Amino acid sequence: MDSIDLSDKKKEIAKTAWEYMLKTGLSNASIGGLCRETEYGESTLYHYYKNKDDIWITAGKYGISKVVGKLLDFTFKHTDDIRTFFDTFLNEVEKYKLELRLAIQITTSPIYGERMRGKARDFRLWYEKYANELINIFGCSYLQAETFIYSIIAFVIDYAIWDDCDKTQMLLDNLYGRIIKLLNKDETQM
């Protein structure tokens, strides 16, 4: 079996494990259940992964990547109309709330959290790339772009956990006001 097959099979298992955990929850997920979902035996799963933890952590990274990718795509589709982005962002986040909650659960888990965070460190590289794109689009500083990114992340996590749309929208509106001031533009120019 060549490495391409291994990679594709691992991705398939991670995707299925993520979808399985979305249905069952992390605490109810089991290798037996995953075997039924994938239609693979345990020996096949363990051929591709070291152990159960490796499967759940890889699935978590897959899920986070998927959600972050979707939210970044949404963000960049609205760079010409920042006001619309801020007015509709929570509607987009709502589509992924269950996935966000599972990702938060995995990354904060006493069992999986530390290893999950270690495996997902490459997200910082993704955020760095995103910051550079914002700098190119808006002519802002790296610190301003990074502040925007990490503020949005914090708001998304807060919304996914507490489900307080009004509070999160208030925070988004405040961030929008600060961005407009930083960019020295008014709403009619955006």
N, C-alpha and C positions, 0 to 999 in steps of 0.2 A: 504494500500500500504506500503510495507516495505522499509527500507532505501536503499537497493540494487537497487530496481526499481527506486527510486528517483534519486540515483546517476547516473544510466545508462541513464535515461531520460534527466537529466540535461546535461550530457556529449553529448548526441545526439543533443540536442538543441544548445549547445555551438558550436559544430562542424558545424551544419547547419548554424548558425548565422555567423560564421567565413567565411564559403564559400559564403554565401549571401553577406557579406560586401566586399569580394574580387571582386564580380561581380558588385556591385552597388557603392562601395566607402562608407566611413563612413558618409559623409555628406548627402548622398541620401538614407541611410538605414532607414527603418521605421518598426514599429511593424506590420503594415498591410502587408508589403512586406514579412517580416519574417513569418507571419502566412501563407501566400501563399506558401512559400518555405517549411515550416515544415508540412503544412496541419493540424495545430493545431489552435484553437481559442485563442484569447487573454487571456481568463480566464485560459486556460491550461498553457500558458507561464508564467502567473503571479502566478500560483500555485507553480511553481518551482523556480521562480525568483521574487525578491522584486519589481523591476521596470525595465524600458527599460535600464537604465544605468547599472544595474546589469547584464543584458544580454550581452550588448556590451563589458563590462569589462571582464566578464568571457570568452566570445568568444575570446577577445584579448589575454588573458592569455593562452587559449587553442592554439591559433595560434602561439604565441611566443614559447611555449613549443614544439610544433611540429617542428618548424624550428630549434630551438636550438638543439633539439634531433638529427635531421638529420645531422646538421653541426658537432656536437660532434662525431656522429658515423663515419662520413667521416674522421674526424681528427684522431680518434683512429685506423682506418684502415690503416693509413699511418705513424704510429710511427716508423716503420722499414725503411722507406724511406722518410725522412723529405724533401728532395729536391723535390720529386714528389708532396708532400703535397703543398708546396709553389708554385709550378708551375701550379697546377691544382685547387687550392682552389677557385679562382674566377669563374671558370667554374661551380663549385658546388654552390656557392653563387648565381650565375645567375639564377639557377633553382627556387630560392625562393625570387627573387627580389620584386615581387609584394606583397608577404606576408610580407616581411621585411618592405616595404614602409607603408603598412597598420598598422603594429605593431608600427612603428615610429609615424605614425599619431595619433594613439590612445594614446600612452604614452606621447606625447607632447601636446595633446589636452587641451585647457583651460577648457573644460567641463569634460573630463574623465581622464586626465593625472595624477593628484595627486592620485586619487583613484586607477587607474590602476597600478601606481608604488607601491602603498601600498600593493595591492593584489599580485604583482609579486615579493615581497621581497624574497620569498623562492628561487628565481633564484640564489641568492648569495650562498645559501647552495649547490646548484648544481655546481656552479663555484668552491666552496671550495673543493667539492668531485673531480672535474675535476683536480684541482691543485694538490691534493694529488696523483692522478693517474699519472700525469706528473712527480711528484717527484719520484715516484716508478720506472717509466720507464727510466727516464734520470738521476736520481741522482742529480737533481738541487735543489736549495733552494726554500722555499715557495715563497719568494719575486720574484724570477725569474719566477716561474710558474705563479704567479698571474700577473706579468707584461706581460707575453706572452698572457694570457687569455684576459686581458683588452685591450691590443694592438689589438688583433684580433677582438674583439668586436667593437672597434673604427673604424677599417678599414672596417669592414662589413657595419657598419652604414654609413660611408662616401661613400662607393661604392654604396649602395642602394639609397642614396639621390642624389649624384652627377653623378653617372654613368661614372666615369672617370677611366676606366680600366688601362690605362698606369700609372697614378699617384698611384693608389692603388697597382698595381703590383710592382712599385718602392718601396713603403713602405714595402710591404711583403718581397721583396728581401733584404732590409736593415735589417728587423727583422731577417731574416734567417741568415744573416752574423753575427749579434750580438749573435744569439743562438749558432752558430758554435763556436764562440770565447768563449762564456761562458761554453760550454761543453768541450772545449779544444779538439775538434775533427775536422778532415778535412772531406771534402765531400766524399772521398773514403771510410771512415769508416762508413758513414751514409748510 
